[in-house]
Amino acid sequence: MKVLIAGANGKIGRCLIQRIAKDNTVTSRAMVRDPAQQSALQELGADETVVANLEGDCRDALSGCDAVVFCAGSGANTGPEKTVDVDQNGAINLIDQAIETGVGRFVIVSSMRADDPDSGPESMRHYFVAKQKADNHLRASSLNYTIVRPGKLTDHKASGQVRLADRIDEFGEIPRDDVAAVLLAALNTPATARREFDLLAGDRSIDAALAALDA
């Protein structure tokens, strides 16, 4: 399986590249906007790198890929307009072009509270709304999607232990590297197709937690 990683130079994207490099079932194509980032991602273990802009034509980047993992984000220090450009419109643009180029699988990093933006702090509401609109577009598509909604992201060391469910009422944290591990596992778990779930640090192995989705 060849996977295009959108947001490859972000923290989750870099963790995912390193995990895929150790997996013999998946190869990675790291998508970046800045050509200067390509060599560093190749050193991390990316099988291929490609330059493309989420807000533009990504069809060449998508060509030949079986799946997409969208873990791009505008970042905490950008304003609402950039959040809409990347987290909402960039995701929608890539979803549409994935369908056009024949990609069948799309895994997206969303956020807890994306389904209920008003439940979060006002300062984050634009972010949750952007994620909600991207998620809704993906749900309505023909793609075999997985929507992963993590809680607050941290840089703590991965534990390999998670809690996931269709919905988790209480908010919490999850290391970015554990999110990356879940993304890779979801690609290899057929039961996650056309599914979505909240994700936090927990006490269950990732494989067991994913297997329990249909339990």
SESELUM-634179 format. One record per residue (C-alpha): residue in one letter; y, x, z. Coordinates in steps of 0.001 Angstrom, whole numbers, plus 500000, padded with zeros to 6 digits. Example, Ala and Ser with C-alpha at 12.3 -4.5 7.8 and 13.67 -1.06 7.14 Angstrom:
<atoms>
A495500512300507800/S498940513670507140/
</atoms>
This chain:
<atoms>
M500000500000500000/K503396501400499011/V506230500218501257/L509952500378500605/I511812501023503863/A515345499629503764/G517408501253506479/A515198504331506401/N517818506595507975/G518283504306510968/K516458504882514239/I513691502341513606/G513379503452509995/R512926507086510978/C510288506154513553/L508486504092510919/I508488506959508424/Q506842509231510991/R504210506640511838/I503380505916508202/A502993509652507577/K500021509566509988/D498500506426508439/N496170506755505467/T496537503116504362/V500285503121503637/T502741505297501743/S506499505137502251/R509465505060499915/A512570505657502000/M515681503933500656/V519052505469501502/R522595504959500306/D523618508624500638/P521674511218498587/A522443513811501267/Q520009511996503571/Q516992512368501293/S515851515858502269/A515858515090506013/L513696512011505481/Q511288513975503310/E510985516488506159/L510204513578508515/G507286512610506300/A508587510149503710/D506294510180500672/E509220509315498398/T512951508800498734/V515240506690496576/V518985506093496491/A520142502475496345/N522716500194497963/L521604496990499663/E524718495296498351/G523868496192494738/D520952496574492331/C517790497654494169/R515272496803491468/D514447500397490602/A513897501147494298/L511552498145494562/S509611498894491383/G505965499675492092/C506138498705495764/D503702496293497382/A505830495542500428/V509281495900501959/V510240496600505545/F513871495684506171/C515126497499509245/A518677498108508059/G521586497179510297/S525336497457510277/G525367499179513663/A526967498338516977/N530339499856516118/T531061497850512974/G532948494593512693/P531702491132511732/E532440491626508025/K530116494619507747/T527441492764509704/V527576489971507123/D527464492518504290/V524358494322505565/D522371492165507990/Q522899488933506068/N523859489482502443/G522079492819502086/A518852491268503345/I519227488202501112/N519929490407498106/L516813492496498752/I514658489395499310/D515719487944495963/Q515165491200494108/A511785491713495783/I510675488382494335/E512106489313490938/T510212492619490843/G506897491166492024/V506780492492495581/G504552490199497599/R505140491194501230/F508383491360503218/V508675492338506885/I512128492003508432/V513569493163511730/S515607490284513078/S516597489691516707/M515781487499519631/R518380484680519745/A518704484651515957/D517289481130515953/D519861480034518539/P523032482108518082/D524989480090520640/S522592481221523385/G523856484785523207/P527138486364524278/E530127485416522150/S530711489041521155/M527269489104519473/R527344485654517918/H528293486864514432/Y525273489194514508/F522842486445515494/V524270484113512842/A523876486794510159/K520272487382511193/Q519598483638511258/K520849483179507703/A518762486088506422/D515681484788508253/N516158481288506854/H516427482672503336/L513205484613503810/R511387481591505270/A512352479524502223/S511134482198499787/S507735482599498161/L507156485930499907/N504436486564502475/Y506925487324505212/T506816488481508798/I509937488062510924/V509952490390513939/R512554489466516574/P512877492279519149/G514979492141522279/K517468494841523235/L516529498085521520/T516212501308523501/D515439504929522720/H512774505176525417/K509431506722524539/A506980504304522948/S504359502925525315/G502193501112522778/Q502245498121525126/V504113494999524047/R504620491332524662/L504960489090521636/A504937485355521147/D506362482707518865/R509163482413521409/I509974484255524629/D512605482542526743/E513729485470528874/F515589488346527206/G514407491938527656/E514052495389526097/I511753497193523676/P511736500860522550/R512585501305518883/D509448503358518333/D507313500481519621/V509114498181517160/A508206500619514380/A504579500582515523/V504550496774515394/L506060496807511897/L503317499090510618/A500600497108512359/A501987493858510927/L501704495254507406/N497996495824508033/T497357492481509782/P496853489558507367/A497362487021510166/T501041488011510409/A501819486740506886/R504326483864506982/R504622484284510752/E507427485188513126/F507573486252516737/D509773487574519545/L508959491070520770/L509471492833524101/A507917495681526036/G504815494386527781/D501306495133528978/R499131494404525957/S498189496753523125/I499864496046519803/D496592495251518029/A495536492882520789/A498927491186520861/L498888490594517113/A495303489372517201/A496287486857519881/L498806485189517573/D496078482925516244/A494206482590519532/
</atoms>
